[in-house]
Amino acid sequence: MISMKNKGEKNKHIGLKDKSALNQEPSVSKDTGRKTILSIVYIFVGLFVLMMGYFTFFLLAKSDDVINSTYNLRHDVLAKRIIRGNIMSSDGEILAETITDEDGNEIRSYPYGDMYAHVVGRVMRGRAGIEEMENITLLTSYSNSAEAMYNDLVGVKNPGNNVISTLDHKLSKVAYDALGENRGAVVAIDPRTGKILAMISKPSYDPNNIDQNWESISEDSDNESPLLNRASQGLYPPGSTFKLVTALAYMRANPDYLDYNYKCKGTTDYEGMTISCSNNKVHGNLDLKEAFSKSCNTSFSTIGKELAIDDFRQLSESLFFNKPLPARISNNPSSFLLKTGESGVKESMQTAIGQGRTLISPLHNAMLAATVANGGIMMKPYVIDRIESAGGRLLKGYIPEEVARLMTAEEADYLKSLMRSVVTDGTASRLNKLDVKVAGKTGTAEQEGKKPHSWFIGYAPANNPRIAISIIVENKGSGSEYALPIAEKMFNAYFN
C-alpha cells in the first residue's frame, strides 16, 4: 500500500514537473521570435541608414560627375531641345557661345581663341574646363515657361542657361599679352574669397579649330603640351618661392626666430656639395627678414639642414603638398618627397631653397600667397560665380568657402612682413615704384642643362590684399628678370 501510494505521488510529481516544462516552452519560443523580429527590424533600419548615407554622399560628392559624364545619354536629348548657353567673364565678355549658321547648323564659338582654351575649355574632341564642369547647366533652360512650352510645340529650341565665371577679362588679357610667346602660366586669385580672376597657360590652342588641328595638337612632336593646363596641372621646382614654407617651418621649430642671425659668405659646403647665393653674392650678417628679402640660399639651406624632416614634411602636407588641391578645377598634386630614413642632409638643404625633388603647380603657389595675404586662412578657389537664365534671372550663386586656417594670424603677419621686405629692400624692388603697395617673393628654379624657370608670387595691397598672383615663365632666367615685369603689368592693370 505504502509502495503504491509513493508510486502514485511520484507519478503525480512527475506530471506536475512535465506540466511546468510544457508551460515554459511557449515562453522560450515567444522570446526567440521576438528577438528574431527585432534582428530583422535592426537589419532593415541599418540598410535604410546606409542607403540614405550613400544617397547623401552621392548628391554631395558624386552627382556632378555622373550628370556630366560623357556616357550620360541625357545630354544628347537636351542638345536636341536646347541651344547651349553662353560662358561669360565677370565683366560681361562672352567667352563661349553657340552660333547658328544660315543652314541651321550650330557651331560652338570661342571669341578669344586660345586665350581661355584651358579654363573655359571646349566641347569638341572631348569636353574640358568650364564646358565640362557646367555641361548640364549649359544644356538646361529656365527661360519663360510659356515661351518654352510654345517653342517645344513648334519645334524651336530654347536658349540654355548662362554661366558667369569669376574671370576678369581685362586682367586676363594683360596676363596673356605679358606672357607673350613664352611657355608658362599666370594665376590670379582674390585671397578674400578664392575667386579665380585670371588663369592663363601657354602654349595653348584655338578651340575653334581643334577639329582641323587635332592630329598635330595631340601628337605634340615638339613636347609643347598645348592641351595641358600648366596653371593647375603643370608641376615645377618652386625655386626660392618655397622659402615661404621653409621660413614658416623654421618659425615653428624656433619660437625665438626673431633672434635669428646668420653670416653669409656667398657659398656654403657640405660633404662635397656647394650651395651658392645668386652670383656668389656675399650678404654678410642677416636676420631672418633680411635673409628672405635678399633670397639668401646659404642661409636657407643651413636652416634646411637643421629642420627635422618629419616636421618639415608634416607642415608641407598641411599646406596641401602630396594631395589634391581643394579647388573645383582639374589639378595635379604638388609633391614634397623628403622622408626620414630615405632623405639625407644634402636633399634637405636643397629642398629648403626650393630645389631637390619638390614640385608645385602655379595654382598651388597662388593659393599659398593668398593664404598668407588672408591672415592664414585658405579659401577654396572657384571659377564659377553664378548661373543665370538666358533672360538674366539669377538661378544659382556660388559663395566663398573656407578650406582651413593653415597658420596663426601671428605667423601670417610675420610672413607678410617678410614678403613686403622683398619689395621694399630685396629682389622685387622693381615693384616698389608702383602706386599700390605690393608684397611678394621671386624665385629662380634651376634646371640641369637648361635655363632656369622664372617665378614670382605676391599680393596687393600689402595692408588690405585684394589680389594674389603666381607667375612662372619656363626656361628663361631669374624671377626678377622675367616673371617680375609680368607681375608689374598685372598690378598696374588691376588697380589702375
Secondary structure, DSSP 8 states (H G I E B T S, - for coil): -HHHHHHHHHHHHHHHHHHHHHHHHHHHHHHHHHHHHHHHHHHHHHHHHHHHHHHHHIIIIIHHHHHT-TT-THHHHHHHHEE---EE-TTS-EEEEEEE-TTS-EEEE-TTTTTTTTTT-BSTTS-BHHHHHTHHHHT---S-HHHHHHHHHHT--EE--EEEES--HHHHHHHHHHHTTS-EEEEEE-TTT-BEEEEEEES---GGGHHHHHHHHHH-TT---TTS-HHHH--B--GGGGHHHHHHHHHHH-TTGGG--EEE-SEEEETTEEEE-GGG---EEE-HHHHHHTT-HHHHHHHHHHS-HHHHHHHHHHTTBTS--SSSS----BB----TTT--HHHHHHHHTT-TT-BB-HHHHHHHHHHHHTTTEEE--B-EEEEE-TT--EEEE----EEEE-S-HHHHHHHHHHHHHHHHHSTTGGGGGSSS--EEEEEEEEETTEEEEEEEEEEESTTS--EEEEEEETTS--HHHHHHHHHHHHHHHHH-
